[in-house]
Amino acid sequence: MKKPEPINEEIELQNNIYIESDTDKKGVITYVNDYFAEISGYSKDELLGSPHNIVRHPDMPKILFKILWDRISRGENFHAAIKNMAKDGRYYWVFTDFEPLRDDKGDIIGYKAARKKISKHVTQLLDPLYKKLTEIEKESGMNESLNYLNNFLKERSQDITIDNLLENIHKLY
């Protein structure tokens, strides 16, 4: 399925309604709730069996997804602010909580993500950073993007890491 061209129009999410999905260990979608299908513009049939990056916006830095996959594949939860893209090219920002799904033996069999609306304040702070990281990745690769991100956070506060970025977003600027 061909990805749409992004357009600069935001989809307004409802408060306190979660966009939910499950994937297998490779990130292939195995479950979506109705709200995910509604917001993304894809039917459930289009989403199920597709890689989760079907909704990835090109403004999102690849390094954040590498960090995310590193964490959840080790069995750790991960929280992130993510800009996604709907089927029609519009975008929506979400606060996402990723967690591993485990079988009876405790082995990871997939991942669950629950997303909700995130404040404009947070997205306005993160959008320029994400665009800068994406630009660095295109020019110099993901390692340079990670170096920039770590230095960016360290310059603002010794307390801010990628793991607690959202809790400390007020310290960025």
Phi and psi in degrees as a GROMACS rama.xvg file:
@    title "Ramachandran Plot"
@    xaxis  label "Phi"
@    yaxis  label "Psi"
@TYPE xy
-74.7817  133.654  LYS-2
-74.7725  145.629  LYS-3
-73.9239  163.048  PRO-4
-79.0522  135.323  GLU-5
-68.2682  142.796  PRO-6
-122.629  152.838  ILE-7
-88.1395  65.1862  ASN-8
-139.436  124.273  GLU-9
-89.766  140.257  GLU-10
-88.1288  125.069  ILE-11
-83.7179  119.6  GLU-12
-86.4924  154.733  LEU-13
-81.9643  147.367  GLN-14
-69.877  143.463  ASN-15
60.8899  22.1197  ASN-16
-116.922  128.393  ILE-17
-95.0234  140.154  TYR-18
-91.6453  121.034  ILE-19
-122.972  145.584  GLU-20
-155.798  156.284  SER-21
-123.838  151.178  ASP-22
-133.554  165.826  THR-23
-81.0494  -174.029  ASP-24
-65.4928  -19.7561  LYS-25
-96.3848  1.61738  LYS-26
89.3952  14.1954  GLY-27
-85.2904  129.731  VAL-28
-67.8512  128.53  ILE-29
-115.903  -14.9852  THR-30
-155.41  140.663  TYR-31
-140.91  147.429  VAL-32
-87.7432  171.719  ASN-33
-61.1071  -37.1747  ASP-34
-65.8395  -35.7038  TYR-35
-59.5453  -49.5914  PHE-36
-61.2386  -43.341  ALA-37
-60.5998  -50.5473  GLU-38
-70.2913  -41.7567  ILE-39
-73.8803  -22.529  SER-40
82.5535  -2.41255  GLY-41
-92.8451  147.935  TYR-42
-73.8799  161.812  SER-43
-58.8263  -38.9914  LYS-44
-62.6729  -36.1032  ASP-45
-70.3122  -34.4064  GLU-46
-77.9715  -44.9416  LEU-47
-64.1362  127.854  LEU-48
88.4511  -4.41526  GLY-49
-94.619  152.788  SER-50
-65.9856  145.424  PRO-51
-62.4276  -21.4991  HIS-52
-71.8907  5.71917  ASN-53
-57.2282  -28.8438  ILE-54
-104.289  8.20909  VAL-55
-70.7563  127.831  ARG-56
-81.6263  141.255  HIS-57
-65.1096  -14.2444  PRO-58
-76.1871  -10.2393  ASP-59
-81.513  126.768  MET-60
-68.2956  136.665  PRO-61
-64.2037  -29.8168  LYS-62
-61.6763  -33.6811  ILE-63
-65.7213  -35.754  LEU-64
-74.5049  -31.4516  PHE-65
-64.0843  -45.714  LYS-66
-61.5619  -45.6517  ILE-67
-55.9765  -51.6958  LEU-68
-65.423  -36.8701  TRP-69
-58.978  -44.2732  ASP-70
-70.0882  -52.0466  ARG-71
-70.6712  -29.1678  ILE-72
-71.2412  -19.35  SER-73
-87.0037  -0.0953353  ARG-74
92.1745  9.82094  GLY-75
-96.4414  147.807  GLU-76
-74.5585  159.771  ASN-77
-146.866  138.454  PHE-78
-115.755  138.117  HIS-79
-152.675  155.217  ALA-80
-98.5519  123.996  ALA-81
-130.17  137.262  ILE-82
-97.7881  117.546  LYS-83
-108.247  164.385  ASN-84
-124.916  130.46  MET-85
-78.286  169.631  ALA-86
-58.3386  -31.1275  LYS-87
-88.6155  2.4946  ASP-88
96.7049  -11.9507  GLY-89
-71.0001  166.592  ARG-90
-122.883  161.797  TYR-91
-149.996  138.141  TYR-92
-96.9671  140.294  TRP-93
-140.149  148.946  VAL-94
-89.6614  124.72  PHE-95
-120.979  135.031  THR-96
-111.663  114.562  ASP-97
-102.634  137.567  PHE-98
-146.443  149.383  GLU-99
-72.1665  147.171  PRO-100
-102.298  136.271  LEU-101
-124.39  151.282  ARG-102
-84.9258  -175.192  ASP-103
-61.8468  -24.4797  ASP-104
-87.9125  -6.36425  LYS-105
92.7782  2.67665  GLY-106
-78.4312  142.471  ASP-107
-70.5491  127.679  ILE-108
-117.066  -7.96801  ILE-109
172.711  -164.123  GLY-110
-142.243  148.481  TYR-111
-117.013  139.658  LYS-112
-130.719  131.948  ALA-113
-120.897  126.791  ALA-114
-123.424  145.508  ARG-115
-141.574  169.174  LYS-116
-58.4877  143.359  LYS-117
-121.186  152.433  ILE-118
-69.3087  149.438  SER-119
-59.6359  -35.5503  LYS-120
-56.8823  -46.4882  HIS-121
-65.1066  -46.0003  VAL-122
-66.677  -34.2173  THR-123
-67.4787  -31.0501  GLN-124
-76.4054  -39.4743  LEU-125
-81.4172  -31.1136  LEU-126
-55.0672  -48.8828  ASP-127
-63.521  -37.3415  PRO-128
-63.8415  -47.0532  LEU-129
-62.207  -40.8283  TYR-130
-64.8966  -38.7681  LYS-131
-65.1629  -43.4904  LYS-132
-62.9046  -40.2321  LEU-133
-64.4583  -41.2047  THR-134
-62.0011  -45.067  GLU-135
-61.9482  -42.1018  ILE-136
-60.1276  -40.952  GLU-137
-66.5072  -36.9825  LYS-138
-85.553  -39.2752  GLU-139
-131.823  -6.12274  SER-140
100.069  172.454  GLY-141
-70.8883  -31.9575  MET-142
-61.7693  -42.3249  ASN-143
-66.9389  -35.6035  GLU-144
-62.6753  -44.0994  SER-145
-64.0083  -42.4453  LEU-146
-59.0879  -44.8222  ASN-147
-61.5579  -46.4323  TYR-148
-60.4956  -48.0404  LEU-149
-61.7373  -43.2242  ASN-150
-66.0936  -41.5549  ASN-151
-57.0146  -46.9498  PHE-152
-69.406  -41.8303  LEU-153
-64.0944  -37.3868  LYS-154
-64.581  -27.9597  GLU-155
-86.944  -34.5833  ARG-156
-172.23  138.789  SER-157
-66.2104  -16.6773  GLN-158
-86.2383  -16.2113  ASP-159
-89.7364  128.324  ILE-160
-128.814  171.928  THR-161
-61.6258  -28.7036  ILE-162
-73.9591  -27.9764  ASP-163
-118.294  18.3048  ASN-164
-55.4843  -47.023  LEU-165
-67.0912  -33.0223  LEU-166
-70.921  -23.4294  GLU-167
-113.901  21.7131  ASN-168
-56.8815  -31.8122  ILE-169
-63.8702  -18.214  HIS-170
-87.1421  -6.12082  LYS-171
-66.7092  -41.662  LEU-172
